[in-house]
Amino acid sequence: MGVSESTISRKLKRNKLKRGG
């Protein structure tokens, strides 16, 4: 993959916010 855990965490957080979770 080559993606930092921070980036993944931020992406997940953004997805959660977009989903309205």
C-alpha positions as CSV (number, residue, x, y, z in Angstrom):
1,M,0.0,0.0,0.0
2,G,2.5,2.6,1.2
3,V,0.1,4.8,3.1
4,S,0.7,6.1,6.6
5,E,-1.6,5.0,9.4
6,S,-2.3,8.7,10.0
7,T,-3.6,9.2,6.5
8,I,-5.8,6.1,6.8
9,S,-7.2,7.3,10.1
10,R,-7.9,10.7,8.7
11,K,-9.6,9.2,5.6
12,L,-11.7,7.0,7.9
13,K,-12.7,9.9,10.0
14,R,-13.6,11.9,7.0
15,N,-15.7,9.1,5.6
16,K,-17.4,8.7,9.0
17,L,-18.2,12.4,9.0
18,K,-19.5,12.3,5.4
19,R,-21.7,9.3,6.3
20,G,-23.0,11.1,9.3
21,G,-21.8,8.5,11.8
